[in-house]
Amino acid sequence: MIRVALAGNPNVGKSVIFNNLTGSRQHVGNWPGKTVEKKEGYASCDGEEFYVVDLPGTYSLTAYSVEELIARDFIVKEKPDVVVIVVDASNIERNLYLVLQVLELGVRAVVALNKIDLARSMGVEINVEELKKLLGIPVVPTVAPRKQGMKELCEKILEVARRGKEAPLPRYGRELEEAVGELEKILSSLELKTYNIRWLAIKLIEGDKAVEKELEKIGGSGKVIEKAKRIRRRLERKYGDPEIYVINERYRIIQDIVSKAVKSARRMTVSDLLDQAFLD
């Protein structure tokens, strides 16, 4: 059975897509040990059965909240066959941040470009083929309340699951890539069956405490944690907070994607995106 995780920001129509896919074949409970609601169900496409989990709505996978930690842990540890990232087409700049973070995990993914009708009514025109090319994964326009695009979404989920090829990993600026490479060399010598090495390197540069805590359980991890601290100090001297530096790198990529794939009455700058991120 194909296992599918639905990820996305709050209020992007993710739950409507979940309901469209599963109908009455769903169950609502809580995540183990949490008070956060867990929705899971079953769908079918071309004779194939899907097990679908609706992950908590999150703006990022930084693990500052219980919802972010649940979503991240499920993708990292449960390793669903496909992650469907539901994106609000009318606020695509903001939503692409989570898309990049999911792709950093080295997963097979599909973007459900939801609220495409609302985006058009606001004067936002998205070149779906260009967006697909820039992200390196399938992009399916949807209007969830009208069930538009659901058949195409199911078909893409099936195609990606069968193909078995992970999405291309986002690549950032030279200096960040060099730092990631330094950590990857050490991480590759450790027993890390659960984790994507590149993702771990990025999280260590950001100073992710949850990731550091998980690594401390693995023999020989002390050297990579110490190396990460030295890299963070080096980047801090030049750029300030290393986490903000990595965030800026992601938004630089987002701005490039938007400039090539989106036509809008008003285009957001990196500063606008950062302001929006920190105010929420």
N, C-alpha and C positions, 0 to 999 in steps of 0.2 A: 504493500500500500504506500502511495506517495504521501509524504508528510509535508505540509505546507504551513508556513508561519506568515501571518499578516502583520506588517509593521507600518507605523506612520505616526505623524503628529496628531495631537488631539483635534477633533472636529474636522477631519478630512473626508469623512464618509466611510471610514474603515469598517465600522460595525454594520453599515448598510450593505457593503460588499460581502461581508461575512454572512449576513442573513440571506442575501441573494444566492450565495454559493451553497449554503447548507440547508436552507428552508427550515423544515421542522426537525431535521436530523441534527439537533444540537443540544448541548448540555451547558448549564451555567453553574459554576461553583466558585471556590476561591483557590488561589495559588497556594500550594502547601506552606503552612506556617505564616501566611500573610492574610491581610484583610482585603487584598486587591482582588477584584472579580476576575475569574478565568472563564472564557468562553471557548468551547471546543465543539467540533461537529464533523460531519461527513458530507462530501460532495462526490459527484461522479462526472466523468467526461470521456466520451468514446469508449465506454466500457471499463475505464480505469476508476478505481476508488481513491479519493483523497481524504486524508485526515487533516483537518484545518484547525489551527489555533489562532485566535485573535489576541495578539499581544497587547499589553497596556499601551495607550497612546503616549508617546514621548517626543520631545523636541530633539533629543540627542541620546547617545549611548554612553554618557560620561559617568554613570552610576552615582550621581549626586542624590537621586531619589530612589525609592523602592521600586517605582514603575520602570525607571531606566535600568536598574539592576536586574529585574525580572526579565525584561525584554532582551538585554544583552546576554544574560546567562543562558536563556533558552536557545538563542542562536548559536552561541559558542559551544555549549555543552551537549545540547540535544541534537544539534546538527540537522535541522530540517532539510529535506531534499531541495526545496525551493523557498526563498523568502520573497513574498510579494510586498513591495514597498508602495503604499498608497500615498499619492502626492496630490495636493490641492493645486490644480493648474492655475488658479487665480492668484496664488501666492507662491509661485514656483521657486523664487530665489530662496526664500526661507526654508522650504521643504527639501531642497536639494542638499542641505547640510546633513540631514539624517541619511539620505541616499548615499552620500560619500562615506559616512561612518559605517553603514552596513556593508558597502563594497570593500572597505578596509579589512573586513573579517574574512575575505576570501570565500564568499558563498556563491551559490547559483541564485540569480535574482531576476525578477521581472518588475517593472514599474507600471502600476495602474495609475494613469494620468487622469485623476477624477476631477469632477466639476469643470470639465472642458467647456461646457455650455456657459457657465458663469464667467469663465476667463474671457471667452469671446465677447460676451455682453459688456465686459469692462474694457474692451479694446486690446486685449492681450492675445496675440497670435503666436502659437507655438508650432515650430517646424518639427513634427514628430520624428520624421526620418533623420533629421540632423541631430536631434536630442538622443535618439537611439544610437547613432554613430559615435557621438561624443562620450556617452556613458558606457558603450560597449555591451549593452543588455537590451532585451526587448522592451518596448514602451507601448502600452495599450491605452488609447483614449477611452474613458468611461464616463457615463452619467449614471451613478448608482441608483438614485430614486426611480429612474425609468428603466433600469436594468440594461441600459445600452452598454455594449462592449463586454458583457459577461461571458458570452460564448467565446469571443476572441481571447479573453483573459484565460479561460479554462484551457483553451488550445495551446496558448503560450506556456502555461504552467506545465502542461504535459510534455511539450516539446523540450523545454529546458531540463525537466527531470530526466527525460530519456537520453538527452544528449550528454549529460554528465560533465559538462564543462563549466568551471567556475568563471565568474565575471572577472574581467581584467582589473587589477588593483590600481587605485588612483595613484598617480605619480606627482610629487610636489617639487618645490624648488631645489636647486643643487645642494645647498647647505643642509637642508633638512634630510634630503636623500642620503647624503654622506653620513650624517649622524645615525640614521636608521640602519644603514649598511654596517656601521661599526658594531652596533648591538646585534644585528642579525648573525654576524660571524660567531659571536659568543653563544647566542641562543641556540644556534644549530647544533652545538655540541651537547645540549641538555636533552633529557627525556621529556619531550613536550608533545605527546600524541594528541592532546585535546585542543591545543592552541595553534593559531596561525602565527608564525614567527614574526612576520612583518608587522602584524597588528600589535603584538606584544611590544615590539620595539617602539612603535609610535606612542603607545600608552605609557611606557616607561619615560619617554621624553616629556610627555604631558605631566608626569608625576602622579599617575593614577594609583592611589593607595590600595584599592581593592585588588588590582593586578599585582602590585608588589607583594601583598599579603599571600596571594595564591602562589606566586613564584617562590616565596620563602619556604614553602612546603617541599620544594624539589631540591634534591642534592646538587650542590655546585652552583646554585643560583646567586650566591653572594657576590661573585665577581661581576656578574652582569648588572646587578643592582647598583654596585659601586661605580661601575663604568657609566651607567645611566646618570648617576648623580653628578659625575664629572662633566658629562656632556651638557646637562642642564645648567651647571654653573657657567660653562663656556658660552652657551646660547644666551643666558641671562645677562652676562656682561655686555653682549652686543645688542640684544633685542628686548631686554626686560623679561617679564614672566614667560617662561617657555611654553606654558599652556596657551597663553594668548598668541604667542608666535605660531603655534600649530593651527589654532583656530583661524588666524589670518591667512595661513597657507591654504586651508580648505576654502575660505571665502574667495581667495584669489582665483582658484579653479572654478568655483561657482560663477563668479563674475564673467570669466572667459566663456563658460558654457552658455550662460544667458545671452551674452553679446552675440553669439553665433546662432542660437536656436530660438530666441524669443524677440518678438517685436511688441513694444508696449509704449503707451503714451508717456510713461515715466519709468526710467530704468534706475534701479537702486544701486548706490555705490557700496563699496566694502564698508565704509563708515556707517551707512544706513543699516546694513545687515547686522553689523556688530551691535549697534544701538538697539535694534529690535530683539536680538538674541539675549542681551543682558537685561532688558526691561521686562521680559516674560518670566 
